[in-house]
Amino acid sequence: RLPQCPRGKPCSSLPAGSQLPCFHGSSTIRNLKERFHMNMTEEQLQLLIEQMVDGSMRSITTKLYDGFQYLTNGIM
């Protein structure tokens, strides 16, 4: 699940009171919560992550990017 921040607050609720313009408007916090899949169970999250990893491993763009990183930075 989403890691807990100090005082037991979910990390996605911290920006709500921020003065930074990027956190103004209801869509920012909603989009952040959607990105963390806050509405899913642990089992659903595990399945989603496995699907994302499998999709990434089969992706040509992942292979191209890995090749680029290897050639430019020696990262494999």
All heavy atoms as a GROMACS GRO file, in nm:
protein
  599
    1ARG      N    1   0.083  -0.119   0.000
    1ARG     CA    2   0.000   0.000   0.000
    1ARG      C    3   0.087   0.124   0.000
    1ARG      O    4   0.208   0.117   0.013
    1ARG     CB    5  -0.090   0.002   0.123
    1ARG     CG    6  -0.189  -0.108   0.136
    1ARG     CD    7  -0.307  -0.117   0.046
    1ARG     NE    8  -0.359   0.007  -0.006
    1ARG     CZ    9  -0.440   0.012  -0.108
    1ARG    NH1   10  -0.477  -0.096  -0.169
    1ARG    NH2   11  -0.486   0.125  -0.151
    2LEU      N   12   0.020   0.236  -0.007
    2LEU     CA   13   0.088   0.365  -0.007
    2LEU      C   14   0.161   0.383   0.126
    2LEU      O   15   0.105   0.359   0.232
    2LEU     CB   16  -0.016   0.476  -0.023
    2LEU     CG   17   0.034   0.618  -0.037
    2LEU    CD1   18   0.116   0.632  -0.166
    2LEU    CD2   19  -0.082   0.714  -0.041
    3PRO      N   20   0.290   0.420   0.118
    3PRO     CA   21   0.364   0.438   0.244
    3PRO      C   22   0.301   0.546   0.330
    3PRO      O   23   0.245   0.642   0.279
    3PRO     CB   24   0.504   0.479   0.198
    3PRO     CG   25   0.492   0.516   0.056
    3PRO     CD   26   0.368   0.454   0.002
    4GLN      N   27   0.312   0.529   0.460
    4GLN     CA   28   0.258   0.628   0.553
    4GLN      C   29   0.366   0.732   0.585
    4GLN      O   30   0.482   0.700   0.603
    4GLN     CB   31   0.212   0.561   0.683
    4GLN     CG   32   0.097   0.466   0.662
    4GLN     CD   33  -0.031   0.537   0.623
    4GLN    OE1   34  -0.071   0.632   0.689
    4GLN    NE2   35  -0.094   0.492   0.517
    5CYS      N   36   0.325   0.855   0.590
    5CYS     CA   37   0.415   0.966   0.623
    5CYS      C   38   0.407   0.992   0.773
    5CYS      O   39   0.327   0.931   0.843
    5CYS     CB   40   0.373   1.089   0.545
    5CYS     SG   41   0.403   1.067   0.368
    6PRO      N   42   0.488   1.085   0.822
    6PRO     CA   43   0.484   1.114   0.966
    6PRO      C   44   0.342   1.142   1.014
    6PRO      O   45   0.259   1.194   0.942
    6PRO     CB   46   0.570   1.239   0.977
    6PRO     CG   47   0.660   1.234   0.859
    6PRO     CD   48   0.582   1.166   0.750
    7ARG      N   49   0.315   1.105   1.136
    7ARG     CA   50   0.186   1.121   1.202
    7ARG      C   51   0.076   1.038   1.137
    7ARG      O   52  -0.040   1.072   1.144
    7ARG     CB   53   0.146   1.269   1.209
    7ARG     CG   54   0.232   1.346   1.307
    7ARG     CD   55   0.204   1.494   1.305
    7ARG     NE   56   0.323   1.558   1.248
    7ARG     CZ   57   0.326   1.626   1.134
    7ARG    NH1   58   0.219   1.644   1.065
    7ARG    NH2   59   0.437   1.678   1.090
    8GLY      N   60   0.114   0.931   1.065
    8GLY     CA   61   0.015   0.840   1.010
    8GLY      C   62  -0.065   0.893   0.892
    8GLY      O   63  -0.163   0.834   0.853
    9LYS      N   64  -0.023   1.005   0.836
    9LYS     CA   65  -0.094   1.064   0.723
    9LYS      C   66  -0.051   0.998   0.593
    9LYS      O   67   0.067   0.981   0.569
    9LYS     CB   68  -0.056   1.212   0.713
    9LYS     CG   69  -0.167   1.308   0.734
    9LYS     CD   70  -0.114   1.448   0.716
    9LYS     CE   71  -0.228   1.544   0.708
    9LYS     NZ   72  -0.184   1.680   0.697
   10PRO      N   73  -0.146   0.960   0.507
   10PRO     CA   74  -0.104   0.908   0.376
   10PRO      C   75  -0.030   1.017   0.298
   10PRO      O   76  -0.066   1.134   0.305
   10PRO     CB   77  -0.236   0.874   0.306
   10PRO     CG   78  -0.339   0.871   0.414
   10PRO     CD   79  -0.289   0.959   0.524
   11CYS      N   80   0.074   0.977   0.227
   11CYS     CA   81   0.155   1.075   0.154
   11CYS      C   82   0.074   1.155   0.054
   11CYS      O   83   0.106   1.270   0.028
   11CYS     CB   84   0.270   1.004   0.081
   11CYS     SG   85   0.392   0.935   0.194
   12SER      N   86  -0.030   1.099  -0.003
   12SER     CA   87  -0.108   1.171  -0.104
   12SER      C   88  -0.189   1.285  -0.044
   12SER      O   89  -0.237   1.370  -0.117
   12SER     CB   90  -0.201   1.076  -0.178
   12SER     OG   91  -0.292   1.019  -0.088
   13SER      N   92  -0.207   1.289   0.087
   13SER     CA   93  -0.285   1.398   0.147
   13SER      C   94  -0.198   1.516   0.188
   13SER      O   95  -0.249   1.623   0.216
   13SER     CB   96  -0.363   1.347   0.267
   13SER     OG   97  -0.275   1.315   0.373
   14LEU      N   98  -0.067   1.499   0.189
   14LEU     CA   99   0.022   1.608   0.233
   14LEU      C  100   0.015   1.733   0.145
   14LEU      O  101   0.013   1.842   0.197
   14LEU     CB  102   0.166   1.557   0.242
   14LEU     CG  103   0.193   1.459   0.354
   14LEU    CD1  104   0.339   1.414   0.350
   14LEU    CD2  105   0.162   1.520   0.488
   15PRO      N  106   0.009   1.720   0.011
   15PRO     CA  107   0.009   1.841  -0.071
   15PRO      C  108  -0.121   1.920  -0.064
   15PRO      O  109  -0.127   2.033  -0.111
   15PRO     CB  110   0.030   1.790  -0.213
   15PRO     CG  111   0.060   1.646  -0.204
   15PRO     CD  112   0.022   1.601  -0.068
   16ALA      N  113  -0.226   1.866  -0.006
   16ALA     CA  114  -0.357   1.932  -0.007
   16ALA      C  115  -0.352   2.073   0.052
   16ALA      O  116  -0.421   2.161   0.003
   16ALA     CB  117  -0.459   1.846   0.066
   17GLY      N  118  -0.273   2.096   0.154
   17GLY     CA  119  -0.266   2.228   0.216
   17GLY      C  120  -0.150   2.312   0.165
   17GLY      O  121  -0.122   2.418   0.219
   18SER      N  122  -0.086   2.267   0.061
   18SER     CA  123   0.033   2.334   0.010
   18SER      C  124  -0.001   2.468  -0.055
   18SER      O  125  -0.109   2.487  -0.112
   18SER     CB  126   0.102   2.246  -0.094
   18SER     OG  127   0.209   2.315  -0.155
   19GLN      N  128   0.092   2.561  -0.047
   19GLN     CA  129   0.078   2.690  -0.113
   19GLN      C  130   0.131   2.688  -0.256
   19GLN      O  131   0.118   2.785  -0.330
   19GLN     CB  132   0.152   2.799  -0.033
   19GLN     CG  133   0.098   2.818   0.108
   19GLN     CD  134  -0.049   2.856   0.108
   19GLN    OE1  135  -0.093   2.940   0.031
   19GLN    NE2  136  -0.126   2.791   0.194
   20LEU      N  137   0.192   2.576  -0.295
   20LEU     CA  138   0.246   2.566  -0.431
   20LEU      C  139   0.132   2.560  -0.532
   20LEU      O  140   0.034   2.487  -0.514
   20LEU     CB  141   0.332   2.440  -0.444
   20LEU     CG  142   0.457   2.436  -0.356
   20LEU    CD1  143   0.523   2.299  -0.365
   20LEU    CD2  144   0.555   2.544  -0.402
   21PRO      N  145   0.143   2.636  -0.641
   21PRO     CA  146   0.035   2.642  -0.740
   21PRO      C  147   0.003   2.507  -0.804
   21PRO      O  148  -0.111   2.482  -0.843
   21PRO     CB  149   0.085   2.740  -0.846
   21PRO     CG  150   0.212   2.797  -0.796
   21PRO     CD  151   0.253   2.724  -0.673
   22CYS      N  152   0.102   2.417  -0.814
   22CYS     CA  153   0.079   2.289  -0.879
   22CYS      C  154  -0.018   2.201  -0.801
   22CYS      O  155  -0.073   2.106  -0.856
   22CYS     CB  156   0.210   2.216  -0.904
   22CYS     SG  157   0.303   2.180  -0.754
   23PHE      N  158  -0.042   2.230  -0.674
   23PHE     CA  159  -0.133   2.150  -0.594
   23PHE      C  160  -0.270   2.214  -0.578
   23PHE      O  161  -0.355   2.163  -0.507
   23PHE     CB  162  -0.073   2.122  -0.456
   23PHE     CG  163   0.045   2.029  -0.462
   23PHE    CD1  164   0.170   2.071  -0.423
   23PHE    CD2  165   0.029   1.899  -0.508
   23PHE    CE1  166   0.279   1.985  -0.429
   23PHE    CE2  167   0.136   1.812  -0.516
   23PHE     CZ  168   0.261   1.856  -0.476
   24HIS      N  169  -0.295   2.326  -0.644
   24HIS     CA  170  -0.426   2.390  -0.635
   24HIS      C  171  -0.520   2.326  -0.735
   24HIS      O  172  -0.482   2.289  -0.845
   24HIS     CB  173  -0.413   2.541  -0.659
   24HIS     CG  174  -0.345   2.611  -0.546
   24HIS    ND1  175  -0.409   2.700  -0.466
   24HIS    CD2  176  -0.220   2.600  -0.497
   24HIS    CE1  177  -0.326   2.744  -0.374
   24HIS    NE2  178  -0.209   2.684  -0.391
   25GLY      N  179  -0.643   2.312  -0.698
   25GLY     CA  180  -0.743   2.248  -0.783
   25GLY      C  181  -0.764   2.105  -0.741
   25GLY      O  182  -0.672   2.037  -0.695
   26SER      N  183  -0.884   2.058  -0.754
   26SER     CA  184  -0.918   1.925  -0.706
   26SER      C  185  -0.858   1.814  -0.790
   26SER      O  186  -0.836   1.704  -0.742
   26SER     CB  187  -1.070   1.910  -0.702
   26SER     OG  188  -1.123   1.925  -0.833
   27SER      N  189  -0.827   1.840  -0.916
   27SER     CA  190  -0.780   1.732  -1.003
   27SER      C  191  -0.639   1.685  -0.967
   27SER      O  192  -0.607   1.567  -0.987
   27SER     CB  193  -0.784   1.776  -1.150
   27SER     OG  194  -0.693   1.882  -1.172
   28THR      N  195  -0.556   1.768  -0.912
   28THR     CA  196  -0.419   1.729  -0.880
   28THR      C  197  -0.416   1.617  -0.777
   28THR      O  198  -0.353   1.514  -0.797
   28THR     CB  199  -0.336   1.849  -0.830
   28THR    OG1  200  -0.340   1.950  -0.929
   28THR    CG2  201  -0.194   1.810  -0.800
   29ILE      N  202  -0.485   1.636  -0.666
   29ILE     CA  203  -0.487   1.537  -0.560
   29ILE      C  204  -0.559   1.411  -0.608
   29ILE      O  205  -0.515   1.299  -0.582
   29ILE     CB  206  -0.553   1.592  -0.432
   29ILE    CG1  207  -0.477   1.716  -0.383
   29ILE    CG2  208  -0.559   1.486  -0.324
   29ILE    CD1  209  -0.330   1.694  -0.353
   30ARG      N  210  -0.670   1.428  -0.680
   30ARG     CA  211  -0.744   1.312  -0.734
   30ARG      C  212  -0.654   1.230  -0.826
   30ARG      O  213  -0.648   1.108  -0.817
   30ARG     CB  214  -0.870   1.358  -0.807
   30ARG     CG  215  -0.957   1.242  -0.854
   30ARG     CD  216  -1.080   1.287  -0.931
   30ARG     NE  217  -1.043   1.346  -1.058
   30ARG     CZ  218  -1.060   1.474  -1.092
   30ARG    NH1  219  -1.114   1.558  -1.006
   30ARG    NH2  220  -1.023   1.520  -1.210
   31ASN      N  221  -0.582   1.299  -0.916
   31ASN     CA  222  -0.493   1.229  -1.009
   31ASN      C  223  -0.380   1.157  -0.935
   31ASN      O  224  -0.341   1.047  -0.973
   31ASN     CB  225  -0.434   1.325  -1.112
   31ASN     CG  226  -0.538   1.376  -1.208
   31ASN    OD1  227  -0.644   1.316  -1.225
   31ASN    ND2  228  -0.510   1.489  -1.272
   32LEU      N  229  -0.329   1.218  -0.829
   32LEU     CA  230  -0.225   1.155  -0.750
   32LEU      C  231  -0.277   1.027  -0.683
   32LEU      O  232  -0.212   0.923  -0.686
   32LEU     CB  233  -0.173   1.253  -0.644
   32LEU     CG  234  -0.058   1.208  -0.557
   32LEU    CD1  235   0.065   1.173  -0.641
   32LEU    CD2  236  -0.022   1.316  -0.456
   33LYS      N  237  -0.397   1.034  -0.628
   33LYS     CA  238  -0.456   0.916  -0.564
   33LYS      C  239  -0.484   0.807  -0.667
   33LYS      O  240  -0.462   0.689  -0.639
   33LYS     CB  241  -0.584   0.955  -0.491
   33LYS     CG  242  -0.558   1.033  -0.364
   33LYS     CD  243  -0.686   1.069  -0.293
   33LYS     CE  244  -0.656   1.146  -0.166
   33LYS     NZ  245  -0.778   1.182  -0.094
   34GLU      N  246  -0.530   0.846  -0.787
   34GLU     CA  247  -0.553   0.747  -0.892
   34GLU      C  248  -0.422   0.680  -0.933
   34GLU      O  249  -0.418   0.560  -0.958
   34GLU     CB  250  -0.619   0.812  -1.013
   34GLU     CG  251  -0.765   0.847  -0.992
   34GLU     CD  252  -0.825   0.922  -1.108
   34GLU    OE1  253  -0.758   0.937  -1.214
   34GLU    OE2  254  -0.939   0.970  -1.094
   35ARG      N  255  -0.316   0.758  -0.939
   35ARG     CA  256  -0.186   0.702  -0.979
   35ARG      C  257  -0.138   0.598  -0.878
   35ARG      O  258  -0.072   0.501  -0.914
   35ARG     CB  259  -0.085   0.815  -0.993
   35ARG     CG  260   0.047   0.769  -1.045
   35ARG     CD  261   0.141   0.887  -1.064
   35ARG     NE  262   0.261   0.840  -1.127
   35ARG     CZ  263   0.315   0.893  -1.234
   35ARG    NH1  264   0.261   0.997  -1.289
   35ARG    NH2  265   0.425   0.845  -1.284
   36PHE      N  266  -0.170   0.618  -0.750
   36PHE     CA  267  -0.131   0.523  -0.646
   36PHE      C  268  -0.232   0.408  -0.634
   36PHE      O  269  -0.214   0.320  -0.551
   36PHE     CB  270  -0.119   0.592  -0.510
   36PHE     CG  271   0.008   0.672  -0.495
   36PHE    CD1  272   0.002   0.806  -0.461
   36PHE    CD2  273   0.132   0.614  -0.513
   36PHE    CE1  274   0.118   0.880  -0.445
   36PHE    CE2  275   0.248   0.687  -0.497
   36PHE     CZ  276   0.240   0.821  -0.464
   37HIS      N  277  -0.340   0.411  -0.713
   37HIS     CA  278  -0.441   0.304  -0.713
   37HIS      C  279  -0.495   0.279  -0.573
   37HIS      O  280  -0.500   0.166  -0.526
   37HIS     CB  281  -0.386   0.176  -0.775
   37HIS     CG  282  -0.331   0.196  -0.912
   37HIS    ND1  283  -0.412   0.211  -1.022
   37HIS    CD2  284  -0.204   0.208  -0.957
   37HIS    CE1  285  -0.338   0.229  -1.130
   37HIS    NE2  286  -0.211   0.229  -1.093
   38MET      N  287  -0.536   0.386  -0.508
   38MET     CA  288  -0.582   0.379  -0.370
   38MET      C  289  -0.709   0.296  -0.352
   38MET      O  290  -0.740   0.254  -0.242
   38MET     CB  291  -0.608   0.521  -0.316
   38MET     CG  292  -0.487   0.613  -0.320
   38MET     SD  293  -0.363   0.568  -0.202
   38MET     CE  294  -0.444   0.615  -0.052
   39ASN      N  295  -0.782   0.272  -0.461
   39ASN     CA  296  -0.909   0.200  -0.450
   39ASN      C  297  -0.893   0.050  -0.467
   39ASN      O  298  -0.991  -0.023  -0.462
   39ASN     CB  299  -1.007   0.253  -0.555
   39ASN     CG  300  -0.953   0.238  -0.696
   39ASN    OD1  301  -0.833   0.232  -0.716
   39ASN    ND2  302  -1.042   0.233  -0.793
   40MET      N  303  -0.770   0.001  -0.485
   40MET     CA  304  -0.747  -0.142  -0.509
   40MET      C  305  -0.707  -0.215  -0.382
   40MET      O  306  -0.647  -0.157  -0.292
   40MET     CB  307  -0.637  -0.161  -0.613
   40MET     CG  308  -0.674  -0.119  -0.751
   40MET     SD  309  -0.541  -0.165  -0.863
   40MET     CE  310  -0.620  -0.138  -1.019
   41THR      N  311  -0.741  -0.343  -0.380
   41THR     CA  312  -0.698  -0.429  -0.269
   41THR      C  313  -0.551  -0.468  -0.293
   41THR      O  314  -0.497  -0.447  -0.401
   41THR     CB  315  -0.783  -0.557  -0.262
   41THR    OG1  316  -0.758  -0.634  -0.382
   41THR    CG2  317  -0.931  -0.526  -0.250
   42GLU      N  318  -0.491  -0.528  -0.191
   42GLU     CA  319  -0.353  -0.575  -0.204
   42GLU      C  320  -0.339  -0.674  -0.319
   42GLU      O  321  -0.244  -0.669  -0.397
   42GLU     CB  322  -0.306  -0.641  -0.074
   42GLU     CG  323  -0.293  -0.546   0.042
   42GLU     CD  324  -0.177  -0.448   0.028
   42GLU    OE1  325  -0.074  -0.484  -0.032
   42GLU    OE2  326  -0.191  -0.335   0.078
   43GLU      N  327  -0.437  -0.764  -0.331
   43GLU     CA  328  -0.433  -0.865  -0.437
   43GLU      C  329  -0.445  -0.801  -0.575
   43GLU      O  330  -0.376  -0.840  -0.669
   43GLU     CB  331  -0.546  -0.968  -0.416
   43GLU     CG  332  -0.528  -1.054  -0.293
   43GLU     CD  333  -0.570  -0.983  -0.163
   43GLU    OE1  334  -0.645  -0.882  -0.168
   43GLU    OE2  335  -0.525  -1.027  -0.056
   44GLN      N  336  -0.534  -0.702  -0.588
   44GLN     CA  337  -0.549  -0.633  -0.715
   44GLN      C  338  -0.422  -0.557  -0.752
   44GLN      O  339  -0.381  -0.555  -0.868
   44GLN     CB  340  -0.668  -0.536  -0.710
   44GLN     CG  341  -0.802  -0.604  -0.703
   44GLN     CD  342  -0.915  -0.507  -0.674
   44GLN    OE1  343  -0.900  -0.412  -0.598
   44GLN    NE2  344  -1.030  -0.534  -0.734
   45LEU      N  345  -0.360  -0.495  -0.652
   45LEU     CA  346  -0.234  -0.423  -0.677
   45LEU      C  347  -0.124  -0.518  -0.722
   45LEU      O  348  -0.049  -0.487  -0.814
   45LEU     CB  349  -0.190  -0.349  -0.550
   45LEU     CG  350  -0.263  -0.220  -0.520
   45LEU    CD1  351  -0.225  -0.170  -0.381
   45LEU    CD2  352  -0.234  -0.115  -0.624
   46GLN      N  353  -0.116  -0.633  -0.658
   46GLN     CA  354  -0.013  -0.730  -0.696
   46GLN      C  355  -0.032  -0.774  -0.840
   46GLN      O  356   0.064  -0.780  -0.917
   46GLN     CB  357  -0.017  -0.850  -0.603
   46GLN     CG  358   0.093  -0.949  -0.631
   46GLN     CD  359   0.096  -1.062  -0.529
   46GLN    OE1  360   0.021  -1.065  -0.433
   46GLN    NE2  361   0.186  -1.156  -0.551
   47LEU      N  362  -0.156  -0.802  -0.880
   47LEU     CA  363  -0.184  -0.842  -1.017
   47LEU      C  364  -0.151  -0.730  -1.116
   47LEU      O  365  -0.088  -0.753  -1.220
   47LEU     CB  366  -0.330  -0.884  -1.031
   47LEU     CG  367  -0.374  -0.931  -1.170
   47LEU    CD1  368  -0.294  -1.053  -1.213
   47LEU    CD2  369  -0.523  -0.962  -1.170
   48LEU      N  370  -0.189  -0.607  -1.082
   48LEU     CA  371  -0.160  -0.493  -1.169
   48LEU      C  372  -0.010  -0.475  -1.188
   48LEU      O  373   0.038  -0.455  -1.300
   48LEU     CB  374  -0.220  -0.364  -1.111
   48LEU     CG  375  -0.186  -0.236  -1.184
   48LEU    CD1  376  -0.244  -0.236  -1.325
   48LEU    CD2  377  -0.234  -0.115  -1.106
   49ILE      N  378   0.066  -0.484  -1.081
   49ILE     CA  379   0.212  -0.466  -1.089
   49ILE      C  380   0.274  -0.577  -1.173
   49ILE      O  381   0.362  -0.551  -1.256
   49ILE     CB  382   0.273  -0.459  -0.948
   49ILE    CG1  383   0.230  -0.330  -0.882
   49ILE    CG2  384   0.426  -0.471  -0.954
   49ILE    CD1  385   0.261  -0.320  -0.735
   50GLU      N  386   0.228  -0.700  -1.154
   50GLU     CA  387   0.280  -0.810  -1.235
   50GLU      C  388   0.251  -0.787  -1.383
   50GLU      O  389   0.336  -0.811  -1.469
   50GLU     CB  390   0.220  -0.943  -1.188
   50GLU     CG  391   0.275  -0.988  -1.054
   50GLU     CD  392   0.202  -1.109  -0.998
   50GLU    OE1  393   0.110  -1.163  -1.065
   50GLU    OE2  394   0.236  -1.150  -0.886
   51GLN      N  395   0.131  -0.739  -1.414
   51GLN     CA  396   0.095  -0.710  -1.553
   51GLN      C  397   0.181  -0.597  -1.610
   51GLN      O  398   0.225  -0.602  -1.726
   51GLN     CB  399  -0.053  -0.673  -1.564
   51GLN     CG  400  -0.147  -0.788  -1.538
   51GLN     CD  401  -0.291  -0.745  -1.525
   51GLN    OE1  402  -0.323  -0.628  -1.505
   51GLN    NE2  403  -0.382  -0.842  -1.536
   52MET      N  404   0.208  -0.495  -1.530
   52MET     CA  405   0.290  -0.382  -1.576
   52MET      C  406   0.434  -0.428  -1.603
   52MET      O  407   0.494  -0.389  -1.703
   52MET     CB  408   0.287  -0.269  -1.471
   52MET     CG  409   0.153  -0.202  -1.460
   52MET     SD  410   0.141  -0.090  -1.320
   52MET     CE  411   0.237   0.047  -1.376
   53VAL      N  412   0.488  -0.510  -1.514
   53VAL     CA  413   0.624  -0.560  -1.533
   53VAL      C  414   0.632  -0.650  -1.655
   53VAL      O  415   0.723  -0.637  -1.738
   53VAL     CB  416   0.674  -0.634  -1.406
   53VAL    CG1  417   0.804  -0.708  -1.433
   53VAL    CG2  418   0.691  -0.536  -1.291
   54ASP      N  419   0.535  -0.740  -1.670
   54ASP     CA  420   0.533  -0.828  -1.787
   54ASP      C  421   0.525  -0.747  -1.916
   54ASP      O  422   0.596  -0.774  -2.013
   54ASP     CB  423   0.414  -0.925  -1.781
   54ASP     CG  424   0.433  -1.034  -1.677
   54ASP    OD1  425   0.548  -1.055  -1.632
   54ASP    OD2  426   0.332  -1.098  -1.641
   55GLY      N  427   0.438  -0.647  -1.918
   55GLY     CA  428   0.425  -0.561  -2.036
   55GLY      C  429   0.552  -0.487  -2.067
   55GLY      O  430   0.593  -0.473  -2.183
   56SER      N  431   0.619  -0.439  -1.965
   56SER     CA  432   0.745  -0.367  -1.982
   56SER      C  433   0.854  -0.458  -2.036
   56SER      O  434   0.932  -0.419  -2.123
   56SER     CB  435   0.788  -0.305  -1.850
   56SER     OG  436   0.909  -0.237  -1.863
   57MET      N  437   0.858  -0.582  -1.986
   57MET     CA  438   0.962  -0.675  -2.030
   57MET      C  439   0.946  -0.712  -2.177
   57MET      O  440   1.044  -0.742  -2.245
   57MET     CB  441   0.959  -0.801  -1.943
   57MET     CG  442   1.011  -0.775  -1.803
   57MET     SD  443   0.996  -0.916  -1.691
   57MET     CE  444   1.088  -1.040  -1.775
   58ARG      N  445   0.823  -0.707  -2.227
   58ARG     CA  446   0.798  -0.741  -2.368
   58ARG      C  447   0.801  -0.620  -2.459
   58ARG      O  448   0.789  -0.633  -2.580
   58ARG     CB  449   0.662  -0.811  -2.380
   58ARG     CG  450   0.667  -0.954  -2.332
   58ARG     CD  451   0.535  -1.025  -2.352
   58ARG     NE  452   0.471  -1.030  -2.220
   58ARG     CZ  453   0.352  -0.979  -2.191
   58ARG    NH1  454   0.280  -0.926  -2.282
   58ARG    NH2  455   0.305  -0.985  -2.070
   59SER      N  456   0.818  -0.502  -2.405
   59SER     CA  457   0.809  -0.379  -2.482
   59SER      C  458   0.938  -0.350  -2.559
   59SER      O  459   1.048  -0.354  -2.503
   59SER     CB  460   0.779  -0.261  -2.388
   59SER     OG  461   0.792  -0.140  -2.456
   60ILE      N  462   0.924  -0.318  -2.686
   60ILE     CA  463   1.041  -0.281  -2.767
   60ILE      C  464   1.102  -0.151  -2.717
   60ILE      O  465   1.224  -0.134  -2.719
   60ILE     CB  466   1.005  -0.273  -2.918
   60ILE    CG1  467   1.130  -0.248  -3.002
   60ILE    CG2  468   0.903  -0.163  -2.943
   60ILE    CD1  469   1.228  -0.362  -3.002
   61THR      N  470   1.019  -0.059  -2.668
   61THR     CA  471   1.075   0.068  -2.620
   61THR      C  472   1.159   0.046  -2.494
   61THR      O  473   1.260   0.114  -2.474
   61THR     CB  474   0.963   0.171  -2.593
   61THR    OG1  475   0.867   0.115  -2.504
   61THR    CG2  476   0.895   0.212  -2.722
   62THR      N  477   1.121  -0.050  -2.410
   62THR     CA  478   1.203  -0.081  -2.293
   62THR      C  479   1.338  -0.136  -2.336
   62THR      O  480   1.442  -0.095  -2.285
   62THR     CB  481   1.132  -0.185  -2.203
   62THR    OG1  482   1.009  -0.129  -2.157
   62THR    CG2  483   1.218  -0.222  -2.083
   63LYS      N  484   1.336  -0.225  -2.433
   63LYS     CA  485   1.462  -0.283  -2.483
   63LYS      C  486   1.550  -0.175  -2.546
   63LYS      O  487   1.672  -0.173  -2.525
   63LYS     CB  488   1.431  -0.394  -2.583
   63LYS     CG  489   1.372  -0.518  -2.518
   63LYS     CD  490   1.336  -0.621  -2.623
   63LYS     CE  491   1.278  -0.748  -2.568
   63LYS     NZ  492   1.189  -0.742  -2.458
   64LEU      N  493   1.490  -0.085  -2.623
   64LEU     CA  494   1.568   0.024  -2.684
   64LEU      C  495   1.627   0.116  -2.577
   64LEU      O  496   1.743   0.156  -2.587
   64LEU     CB  497   1.480   0.103  -2.781
   64LEU     CG  498   1.438   0.030  -2.907
   64LEU    CD1  499   1.334   0.111  -2.984
   64LEU    CD2  500   1.559   0.000  -2.995
   65TYR      N  501   1.547   0.150  -2.477
   65TYR     CA  502   1.596   0.237  -2.371
   65TYR      C  503   1.707   0.169  -2.291
   65TYR      O  504   1.807   0.232  -2.255
   65TYR     CB  505   1.482   0.279  -2.278
   65TYR     CG  506   1.526   0.378  -2.174
   65TYR    CD1  507   1.551   0.510  -2.208
   65TYR    CD2  508   1.544   0.341  -2.042
   65TYR    CE1  509   1.594   0.602  -2.114
   65TYR    CE2  510   1.586   0.431  -1.946
   65TYR     CZ  511   1.610   0.562  -1.983
   65TYR     OH  512   1.652   0.652  -1.889
   66ASP      N  513   1.690   0.041  -2.262
   66ASP     CA  514   1.795  -0.034  -2.191
   66ASP      C  515   1.925  -0.033  -2.272
   66ASP      O  516   2.034  -0.016  -2.217
   66ASP     CB  517   1.751  -0.177  -2.163
   66ASP     CG  518   1.646  -0.187  -2.054
   66ASP    OD1  519   1.624  -0.087  -1.983
   66ASP    OD2  520   1.587  -0.295  -2.040
   67GLY      N  521   1.914  -0.052  -2.404
   67GLY     CA  522   2.031  -0.047  -2.491
   67GLY      C  523   2.097   0.089  -2.489
   67GLY      O  524   2.220   0.100  -2.484
   68PHE      N  525   2.016   0.194  -2.492
   68PHE     CA  526   2.068   0.330  -2.485
   68PHE      C  527   2.143   0.353  -2.353
   68PHE      O  528   2.253   0.408  -2.352
   68PHE     CB  529   1.953   0.431  -2.499
   68PHE     CG  530   1.992   0.572  -2.470
   68PHE    CD1  531   2.060   0.646  -2.566
   68PHE    CD2  532   1.961   0.630  -2.349
   68PHE    CE1  533   2.097   0.777  -2.540
   68PHE    CE2  534   1.997   0.761  -2.322
   68PHE     CZ  535   2.065   0.834  -2.418
   69GLN      N  536   2.083   0.311  -2.242
   69GLN     CA  537   2.147   0.327  -2.111
   69GLN      C  538   2.279   0.250  -2.105
   69GLN      O  539   2.377   0.298  -2.049
   69GLN     CB  540   2.054   0.280  -1.999
   69GLN     CG  541   1.940   0.373  -1.971
   69GLN     CD  542   1.988   0.505  -1.915
   69GLN    OE1  543   2.084   0.513  -1.839
   69GLN    NE2  544   1.922   0.611  -1.955
   70TYR      N  545   2.281   0.132  -2.164
   70TYR     CA  546   2.403   0.052  -2.163
   70TYR      C  547   2.513   0.122  -2.244
   70TYR      O  548   2.627   0.133  -2.199
   70TYR     CB  549   2.375  -0.088  -2.220
   70TYR     CG  550   2.498  -0.173  -2.226
   70TYR    CD1  551   2.554  -0.226  -2.108
   70TYR    CD2  552   2.561  -0.201  -2.346
   70TYR    CE1  553   2.668  -0.304  -2.112
   70TYR    CE2  554   2.676  -0.279  -2.350
   70TYR     CZ  555   2.729  -0.330  -2.234
   70TYR     OH  556   2.842  -0.406  -2.238
   71LEU      N  557   2.477   0.170  -2.362
   71LEU     CA  558   2.578   0.234  -2.449
   71LEU      C  559   2.627   0.366  -2.391
   71LEU      O  560   2.747   0.397  -2.401
   71LEU     CB  561   2.520   0.258  -2.588
   71LEU     CG  562   2.496   0.133  -2.672
   71LEU    CD1  563   2.422   0.169  -2.801
   71LEU    CD2  564   2.628   0.064  -2.703
   72THR      N  565   2.540   0.444  -2.334
   72THR     CA  566   2.579   0.579  -2.288
   72THR      C  567   2.633   0.581  -2.146
   72THR      O  568   2.716   0.666  -2.113
   72THR     CB  569   2.463   0.677  -2.300
   72THR    OG1  570   2.352   0.631  -2.221
   72THR    CG2  571   2.421   0.694  -2.445
   73ASN      N  572   2.586   0.490  -2.062
   73ASN     CA  573   2.621   0.497  -1.920
   73ASN      C  574   2.676   0.367  -1.862
   73ASN      O  575   2.711   0.362  -1.745
   73ASN     CB  576   2.499   0.538  -1.836
   73ASN     CG  577   2.445   0.672  -1.877
   73ASN    OD1  578   2.520   0.766  -1.895
   73ASN    ND2  579   2.314   0.681  -1.894
   74GLY      N  580   2.678   0.263  -1.943
   74GLY     CA  581   2.725   0.134  -1.892
   74GLY      C  582   2.627   0.070  -1.796
   74GLY      O  583   2.664  -0.019  -1.720
   75ILE      N  584   2.501   0.116  -1.799
   75ILE     CA  585   2.399   0.062  -1.708
   75ILE      C  586   2.322  -0.048  -1.779
   75ILE      O  587   2.273  -0.030  -1.889
   75ILE     CB  588   2.300   0.174  -1.666
   75ILE    CG1  589   2.375   0.283  -1.590
   75ILE    CG2  590   2.187   0.116  -1.581
   75ILE    CD1  591   2.290   0.405  -1.562
   76MET      N  592   2.310  -0.161  -1.716
   76MET     CA  593   2.233  -0.270  -1.775
   76MET      C  594   2.122  -0.312  -1.684
   76MET      O  595   2.126  -0.319  -1.569
   76MET     CB  596   2.322  -0.390  -1.805
   76MET     CG  597   2.253  -0.496  -1.880
   76MET     SD  598   2.208  -0.435  -2.041
   76MET     CE  599   2.176  -0.583  -2.126
   0.00000   0.00000   0.00000
